[in-house]
């Protein structure tokens, strides 16, 4: 037996046929239940409390120091740590606040701690601690914003299933270590209509609340009319979301094309298996029989073009399986012909480059806007017409390039070109024409000049110069033109040094490049920090809506809109690695 006699003789080790004891298994003397034993009495105590509570009143289950601590009670200090850990867990993992009323969670903590009298904190305590944690984390984010010169915003509006309006705003900037930072500012419920003026006023109020209005550079939105109109009312540069632009271009290109007829047939095939559990089960069985991965078919949705790509990929992968099932069932749903599968293959080849660009621009680690023009240039290149293209492919490519070119001209090209030039991966500016390249470097020249003048000490003086000093100043006026020329030459040399630097690989980080060469290009570095901090899409903001919708619909019906805002922001802040 162990030194405690397996909790006072209430359990014993199982005896093997050879007479030895099997110390990996124990048996309860009361109910003869058998348990695995891993040198811990916690599970044994739990069994006694749950099944035989009368046997624990004076037994060793209350007095074993190894299991329950010196006095068998959680100290106040440990209780505080537990409460704070619960608060962080609820916020970081978006657990419902009501989980503190769960008996199972209470029992888990009691077993783990050994304190059978421990009770979870109340819901009110958790909400109060959430507010405290929010204010602490908010102060940390505010201190970060104080230390930077430029901040970019993305914003969006969203309507919940309860028909409530919500507005989300995220901040983006490059810190002193040349690291891209991004975090939520708010996901707040709004009462006013979603008109342009109301949207603009709300975004300005958020900027004023965080004291960053004078630092704002760009404001990113989707292509909704009210958001575009709101951006025009704001005193910042507008940056349309590239992911939304690409979504609309692909949707326009697919409409009224030869592809749409084949896609409609695909949807009928998918519906045959999605709407019938029996058919879905038969699909799984046939996939196993054919040695394929078991996977359901996917129906595309109009607002997510990549779902169309996934639908045709799965149908192509399961061609033989689907053909076999539909033939055996003698179904009214007809399978695609070989010619139609050829059309699907062509569509996949057209959409695959778009998928690559979309995933690049909308990755979890948000991407700088310096990638936008090179990405669009890549799409124009892969959509070039070829003599080998079928008529339906030629039509798709023409509509795609025409529509994308129109949308490209409506985005903030001036800002994007400068950001591209300041990215050491794309500073050769091959994504724009030669004439545009000269204009970009001329604009950068002017920006460096403005930056230089902005940081020069003021020439004004409060005291009247003496006659001797006035005479010297008059004599020096003749040198002002030469000083200006010297300044121009100095800026030209600054730009030439930067242009002479070798390009870096596409996989390398441009910010790390700037971190190492900030001293060598000191006049360009502040401008690069400003332009490269603008994100390419509004995906960071949309992720907040996905999270808040989950909380509102399923988790926190009893929480106020202010509580929802705090939990969503905390989830975002605690998930971001500093």
C-alpha positions in Angstrom: 0.0 0.0 0.0 1.0 3.7 -0.4 1.8 5.7 2.7 -1.8 7.0 2.9 -3.2 3.4 2.6 -4.9 4.6 -0.6 -7.0 7.1 1.2 -7.5 5.2 4.4 -8.1 1.8 3.0 -11.0 2.8 0.7 -9.1 1.5 -2.3 -6.7 -1.4 -2.9 -4.4 -2.5 -5.6 -5.4 -5.3 -7.9 -3.7 -8.6 -7.2 -2.1 -10.4 -10.2 -2.2 -14.2 -10.7 1.4 -14.5 -9.6 0.7 -12.9 -6.3 2.2 -9.5 -7.1 0.3 -6.2 -6.9 -0.6 -4.4 -10.1 0.1 -0.8 -9.0 -1.4 0.7 -12.1 -5.0 -0.3 -11.1 -7.0 0.2 -7.9 -10.4 -1.0 -6.8 -13.0 0.8 -4.7 -13.8 -1.2 -1.6 -17.3 0.2 -1.5 -18.6 -0.2 -5.0 -15.8 -2.4 -6.5 -15.3 0.1 -9.3 -11.8 -0.2 -11.0 -9.6 2.8 -11.8 -6.2 3.4 -13.4 -3.7 4.7 -10.9 -1.0 7.2 -11.8 0.5 8.0 -8.4 -2.1 10.7 -7.8 -5.1 10.5 -5.4 -7.1 13.3 -7.1 -9.3 11.0 -9.1 -9.8 8.7 -6.1 -11.0 11.7 -4.0 -13.3 12.8 -6.8 -14.9 9.3 -6.9 -15.4 9.3 -3.2 -17.0 12.8 -3.2 -19.2 12.0 -6.2 -20.3 8.4 -5.4 -19.7 8.0 -1.6 -19.9 11.5 0.0 -20.6 9.9 3.4 -17.2 8.2 3.4 -15.3 11.5 3.0 -16.5 13.3 6.2 -13.5 12.2 8.3 -11.4 10.4 5.8 -8.0 11.3 4.5 -9.6 12.9 1.4 -9.9 16.1 3.4 -6.5 15.9 5.1 -4.0 14.8 2.5 -1.5 17.7 2.2 -0.3 16.5 -1.3 -3.8 16.9 -2.7 -5.3 19.8 -0.9 -2.5 22.1 0.2 -1.5 22.8 3.8 -5.0 23.7 5.1 -7.1 22.3 2.3 -8.2 25.7 1.1 -7.2 27.9 -1.8 -5.6 31.1 -0.5 -6.9 34.5 -1.3 -3.9 35.2 -3.5 -4.4 32.0 -5.5 -8.1 32.7 -5.7 -7.4 36.2 -7.2 -5.1 34.6 -9.8 -7.7 32.0 -10.7 -10.3 34.8 -11.2 -8.0 36.9 -13.3 -7.1 33.8 -15.4 -10.8 33.0 -15.9 -11.3 36.6 -17.1 -8.5 36.4 -19.6 -9.7 33.0 -20.8 -13.2 34.2 -21.3 -12.0 37.3 -23.3 -9.3 35.6 -25.3 -11.4 32.6 -26.3 -14.7 34.3 -26.4 -16.3 32.1 -23.8 -19.7 33.1 -22.5 -19.6 35.0 -19.2 -22.3 32.6 -17.9 -19.7 29.8 -18.0 -18.8 30.7 -14.4 -22.2 29.3 -13.4 -21.2 25.9 -14.9 -21.1 23.2 -12.2 -18.7 21.1 -14.3 -16.1 23.9 -14.5 -16.4 24.4 -10.7 -15.8 20.7 -10.1 -12.7 20.6 -12.4 -11.1 23.5 -10.4 -12.0 21.8 -7.1 -10.4 18.6 -8.2 -7.3 20.4 -9.6 -6.9 22.6 -6.6 -8.0 20.2 -3.9 -10.3 22.7 -2.3 -13.7 21.1 -2.2 -15.3 24.3 -1.0 -14.1 26.5 -3.8 -16.8 28.4 -5.6 -16.4 30.3 -8.9 -16.7 34.1 -9.0 -20.1 35.5 -9.8 -21.1 36.7 -13.3 -21.0 40.3 -12.0 -17.5 39.9 -10.7 -16.3 38.6 -14.1 -18.0 41.5 -16.0 -16.4 44.0 -13.6 -13.0 42.4 -14.0 -13.5 42.4 -17.8 -14.0 46.2 -17.6 -10.8 46.6 -15.5 -8.8 44.4 -18.0 -10.2 46.4 -20.9 -9.2 49.7 -19.4 -5.7 48.4 -18.6 -5.2 47.0 -22.1 -6.7 50.1 -23.7 -4.1 52.3 -21.8 -1.3 50.1 -23.2 -2.6 50.6 -26.8 -3.0 54.3 -26.2 0.6 54.6 -25.1 1.7 52.9 -28.3 -0.3 55.3 -30.4 1.3 58.3 -28.6 4.8 57.1 -29.7 4.1 57.1 -33.4 3.7 59.9 -36.0 1.4 58.2 -38.4 -1.7 55.9 -38.1 -3.8 54.4 -40.8 -7.4 53.3 -40.1 -9.8 50.7 -41.7 -13.5 51.0 -41.0 -16.7 49.2 -41.8 -20.4 49.0 -40.9 -22.4 45.9 -40.3 -25.9 44.9 -39.5 -26.5 42.0 -37.0 -29.2 39.3 -37.3 -31.1 41.4 -34.7 -31.1 44.3 -37.2 -28.7 46.4 -35.0 -26.1 48.6 -36.6 -22.4 48.1 -35.6 -19.4 50.0 -36.6 -15.8 48.7 -36.4 -12.5 50.5 -36.7 -8.9 49.1 -36.6 -5.6 51.0 -36.3 -2.4 50.2 -38.3 1.0 51.7 -37.8 4.8 50.9 -37.9 6.4 51.2 -34.5 10.0 52.3 -33.7 11.3 48.8 -34.3 9.8 48.8 -37.8 7.2 46.2 -36.9 3.7 46.4 -38.4 1.1 46.8 -35.6 -2.6 46.3 -36.0 -5.4 46.3 -33.4 -9.0 47.1 -32.9 -10.2 50.5 -31.7 -13.9 49.8 -31.4 -16.8 47.5 -32.5 -19.6 49.7 -31.2 -23.4 49.6 -31.7 -24.7 52.7 -33.4 -28.3 54.1 -33.4 -28.1 56.4 -36.4 -28.8 55.4 -40.0 -25.9 54.2 -42.1 -25.7 57.4 -44.2 -22.4 58.8 -45.3 -22.5 61.8 -42.9 -23.3 59.6 -39.9 -20.6 57.2 -40.8 -18.0 60.0 -41.2 -19.0 61.5 -37.9 -18.7 58.2 -36.1 -15.2 57.5 -37.5 -14.1 61.0 -36.5 -15.4 60.6 -33.0 -13.4 57.3 -32.7 -10.3 59.1 -33.9 -10.9 61.9 -31.4 -11.6 59.5 -28.5 -8.2 57.8 -29.1 -6.5 61.2 -29.7 -5.1 60.2 -33.1 -7.0 62.6 -35.5 -3.9 64.6 -36.2 -1.9 61.5 -37.0 -4.2 59.8 -39.4 -3.0 59.2 -43.0 -5.4 56.9 -44.8 -8.8 55.5 -44.2 -9.6 52.1 -45.7 -13.1 51.0 -46.6 -14.9 48.5 -48.8 -16.7 49.6 -52.0 -20.1 50.3 -50.5 -21.5 53.6 -51.6 -22.1 55.0 -48.2 -18.6 54.1 -47.1 -17.0 55.6 -50.2 -19.1 58.8 -49.7 -18.1 58.9 -46.0 -14.5 58.6 -46.9 -14.8 61.7 -49.2 -16.1 63.7 -46.2 -13.1 62.8 -44.0 -9.8 64.8 -44.1 -7.7 61.8 -44.8 -6.6 59.8 -47.9 -9.1 57.2 -48.9 -7.8 53.6 -49.6 -10.4 51.3 -51.2 -10.2 47.6 -50.2 -8.4 45.6 -52.9 -10.0 42.4 -51.9 -13.5 43.9 -52.6 -12.4 45.3 -55.9 -11.2 41.8 -57.0 -14.4 40.2 -55.8 -16.5 42.5 -57.9 -14.4 42.1 -61.0 -14.6 38.3 -60.8 -18.4 38.5 -60.3 -18.8 40.7 -63.3 -16.6 38.5 -65.4 -18.5 35.3 -64.5 -22.0 36.8 -65.2 -23.4 36.0 -68.7 -20.4 33.9 -69.6 -20.2 30.4 -70.9 -18.9 29.4 -67.5 -22.2 30.4 -65.8 -24.1 27.7 -67.7 -21.7 25.0 -66.5 -21.6 26.4 -63.0 -25.4 26.2 -62.8 -25.1 22.5 -63.7 -22.5 22.1 -60.9 -24.8 23.6 -58.4 -27.5 21.1 -59.2 -25.1 18.2 -58.7 -24.0 19.7 -55.4 -27.6 20.2 -54.3 -28.4 16.5 -55.0 -25.9 15.5 -52.4 -26.2 18.4 -49.9 -30.0 18.1 -49.6 -30.1 14.3 -49.0 -28.4 12.7 -46.0 -28.7 9.3 -47.9 -26.9 10.7 -50.9 -24.3 12.3 -48.8 -23.6 9.0 -47.0 -23.4 7.2 -50.4 -20.9 9.8 -51.5 -18.7 9.0 -48.5 -18.9 5.3 -49.1 -18.0 5.6 -52.8 -15.1 7.9 -52.0 -13.7 5.3 -49.6 -14.3 2.6 -52.3 -12.4 4.6 -54.8 -9.5 5.3 -52.4 -10.2 9.0 -52.3 -10.3 11.5 -49.4 -13.8 11.7 -47.9 -15.0 15.3 -48.3 -18.4 16.9 -48.9 -19.2 18.9 -52.0 -19.3 22.7 -51.6 -22.0 25.0 -52.9 -20.7 28.5 -53.9 -22.1 31.7 -52.6 -22.4 35.0 -54.6 -20.4 37.1 -52.1 -17.4 34.7 -52.0 -16.0 34.0 -55.4 -13.4 31.6 -53.9 -16.2 29.3 -52.9 -16.9 28.9 -56.7 -13.3 27.9 -57.2 -13.5 25.3 -54.3 -16.8 24.0 -55.7 -15.3 23.2 -59.1 -12.1 21.7 -57.6 -14.1 19.2 -55.5 -16.3 18.3 -58.4 -13.3 17.6 -60.6 -11.6 15.6 -57.8 -14.7 13.4 -57.4 -15.5 13.1 -61.1 -15.5 9.3 -61.2 -17.3 9.0 -57.8 -20.1 11.3 -58.8 -20.5 9.7 -62.3 -20.8 6.2 -60.6 -23.4 7.3 -58.1 -25.6 9.3 -60.5 -25.5 6.4 -63.0 -26.5 3.8 -60.3 -29.3 6.0 -59.0 -30.6 6.7 -62.5 -31.0 10.2 -61.2 -32.7 13.1 -63.0 -29.6 15.1 -62.2 -27.2 14.8 -65.2 -23.5 14.6 -64.7 -21.2 17.0 -66.5 -19.9 16.0 -69.9 -16.2 15.7 -70.7 -16.4 19.0 -72.6 -18.0 20.7 -69.6 -15.2 19.3 -67.4 -12.7 20.9 -69.8 -14.5 24.2 -69.3 -14.2 23.8 -65.6 -10.5 23.1 -65.9 -10.1 26.4 -67.9 -12.1 28.3 -65.2 -9.9 26.8 -62.5 -6.8 28.0 -64.3 -8.2 31.5 -64.6 -9.3 31.7 -61.0 -6.2 30.2 -59.4 -4.1 33.4 -59.8 -6.9 35.4 -58.3 -6.9 33.0 -55.3 -3.2 33.5 -54.8 -3.6 37.3 -54.9 -6.6 37.3 -52.5 -4.8 35.1 -50.0 -1.7 37.3 -50.3 -3.6 40.6 -49.7 -6.0 39.2 -47.0 -3.6 37.1 -44.9 -3.9 37.1 -41.1 -0.7 39.1 -40.9 -2.1 42.1 -42.8 -0.1 43.2 -45.9 1.1 46.7 -46.7 -0.5 48.5 -49.6 2.9 48.5 -51.4 1.9 45.0 -52.7 -1.3 46.2 -54.4 0.0 47.5 -57.7 2.5 44.6 -58.3 -0.4 42.1 -57.5 -2.7 43.8 -60.0 0.1 43.9 -62.6 0.5 40.1 -62.1 -3.3 39.6 -62.8 -3.2 41.8 -65.9 -0.2 39.7 -67.1 -1.9 36.3 -66.6 -5.1 37.5 -68.2 -3.4 38.5 -71.4 -5.1 37.1 -74.5 -3.6 34.1 -76.3 -4.2 32.7 -79.7 -4.8 29.3 -78.1 -7.6 30.5 -75.9 -11.2 29.3 -76.6 -13.8 32.0 -77.3 -15.3 31.8 -73.8 -11.9 32.2 -72.2 -11.2 35.2 -74.4 -14.5 36.8 -73.4 -13.8 36.2 -69.7 -10.3 37.7 -70.0 -11.5 40.8 -71.9 -14.3 41.5 -69.4 -11.9 40.9 -66.5 -9.1 43.2 -67.6 -11.5 45.9 -68.7 -13.4 46.0 -65.4 -10.3 45.7 -63.3 -8.6 48.5 -65.2 -11.6 50.8 -64.5 -11.6 49.9 -60.8 -7.8 50.3 -60.6 -8.1 53.9 -61.9 -10.6 54.7 -59.2 -8.3 53.7 -56.3 -5.7 56.0 -54.7 -3.0 55.4 -57.3 -0.8 58.3 -56.1 -0.5 56.8 -52.6 0.0 53.3 -53.9 2.8 54.3 -56.3 4.8 56.0 -53.6 4.3 53.1 -51.2 5.5 50.7 -54.0 8.6 52.8 -54.6 9.4 52.7 -50.9 9.2 48.9 -50.8 12.7 47.6 -51.6 11.1 44.5 -53.2 9.3 46.6 -55.9 11.3 49.9 -56.0 12.1 49.3 -59.7 8.4 50.2 -60.3 8.0 47.7 -63.2 4.3 47.6 -62.4 3.9 51.1 -63.8 4.9 52.7 -67.1 8.2 54.6 -67.6 6.4 57.9 -67.6 4.7 57.1 -64.4 8.0 56.1 -62.8 9.4 59.6 -63.4 6.3 61.1 -61.8 6.7 58.9 -58.8 10.3 59.8 -58.1 9.4 63.5 -58.7 6.7 63.2 -56.1 9.1 61.5 -53.7 11.5 64.4 -54.3 8.8 66.8 -53.2 7.9 64.7 -50.2 11.6 64.7 -49.0 11.8 68.4 -49.5 8.6 69.0 -47.4 9.8 66.6 -44.7 13.1 68.5 -44.5 11.5 71.9 -44.2 9.0 70.6 -41.7 11.9 69.6 -39.3 14.0 72.7 -39.8 14.1 75.2 -36.9 12.0 78.2 -37.3 13.9 81.2 -38.8 11.7 83.7 -36.9 13.2 85.5 -34.0 11.6 87.7 -31.4 14.3 90.3 -31.1 15.1 93.1 -33.6 18.5 92.3 -35.3 21.2 94.9 -34.9 22.2 97.1 -37.9 25.4 95.1 -38.3 23.5 91.8 -38.4 20.9 93.3 -40.8 23.7 94.3 -43.2 25.1 90.8 -43.1 21.7 89.3 -43.8 21.2 91.5 -46.8 24.6 90.5 -48.2 23.7 86.8 -47.7 20.4 87.1 -49.6 22.2 86.6 -52.8 23.2 83.1 -51.8 19.6 81.8 -51.3 19.4 80.5 -54.8 22.6 78.5 -54.5 21.4 77.1 -51.2 18.2 76.0 -52.8 20.2 74.3 -55.6 22.4 72.6 -53.1 19.3 71.3 -51.3 17.9 70.0 -54.6 21.1 68.2 -55.3 21.2 66.8 -51.8 17.7 65.3 -52.2 18.6 63.9 -55.7 21.7 62.2 -54.2 19.5 60.8 -51.4 17.1 59.3 -53.9 19.9 58.0 -56.2 21.5 56.2 -53.2 18.2 54.5 -52.5 17.6 53.5 -56.1 21.1 52.1 -56.3 20.4 49.6 -53.5 19.8 46.1 -54.8 16.2 44.8 -54.8 15.4 42.2 -52.1 13.6 38.9 -52.7 9.8 38.9 -52.8 9.8 36.6 -49.7 11.9 39.0 -47.6 10.5 41.6 -45.2 10.8 45.2 -46.4 10.4 46.5 -42.9 13.5 44.5 -41.7 15.3 46.1 -44.6 14.4 49.6 -43.5 15.3 48.7 -39.9 18.8 47.9 -40.9 19.2 50.8 -43.3 17.2 53.5 -41.6 20.4 55.4 -40.8 21.7 55.2 -44.4 18.4 56.6 -45.7 17.4 58.9 -42.9 15.5 61.4 -45.0 13.4 58.7 -46.7 12.8 56.5 -43.7 10.0 58.7 -42.1 8.2 58.8 -45.4 8.5 55.0 -45.8 7.2 54.5 -42.3 4.1 56.6 -43.2 3.2 55.0 -46.5 4.0 51.4 -45.8 1.8 51.4 -42.7 -1.4 51.5 -44.8 -3.0 48.0 -45.2 -4.0 46.6 -48.6 -7.5 45.5 -47.5 -10.1 46.0 -44.8 -10.0 42.3 -43.9 -8.7 43.1 -40.3 -11.9 45.1 -39.7 -14.2 42.4 -41.2 -12.7 39.8 -38.9 -14.0 41.8 -36.0 -17.5 41.6 -37.3 -17.2 37.8 -37.7 -16.2 37.6 -34.1 -18.8 40.0 -32.8 -21.6 38.3 -34.7 -20.6 35.0 -33.0 -20.8 36.7 -29.6 -24.0 38.5 -30.2 -25.9 35.6 -31.7 -24.8 32.7 -29.6 -22.9 33.7 -26.5 -23.9 37.0 -24.8 -27.6 37.7 -25.2 -27.6 39.2 -21.7 -24.5 41.4 -22.3 -24.8 45.1 -23.2 -23.4 46.4 -26.5 -20.7 48.1 -24.5 -19.7 44.7 -23.0 -19.7 43.1 -26.4 -17.4 45.9 -27.6 -15.0 45.3 -24.7 -14.9 41.5 -25.2 -14.3 41.8 -28.9 -11.5 44.3 -28.4 -10.0 42.3 -25.6 -10.0 39.2 -27.8 -8.2 41.1 -30.6 -5.7 42.7 -28.2 -4.9 39.6 -26.2 -4.5 37.5 -29.4 -2.0 39.9 -30.9 1.6 39.1 -30.0 3.4 42.3 -28.9 
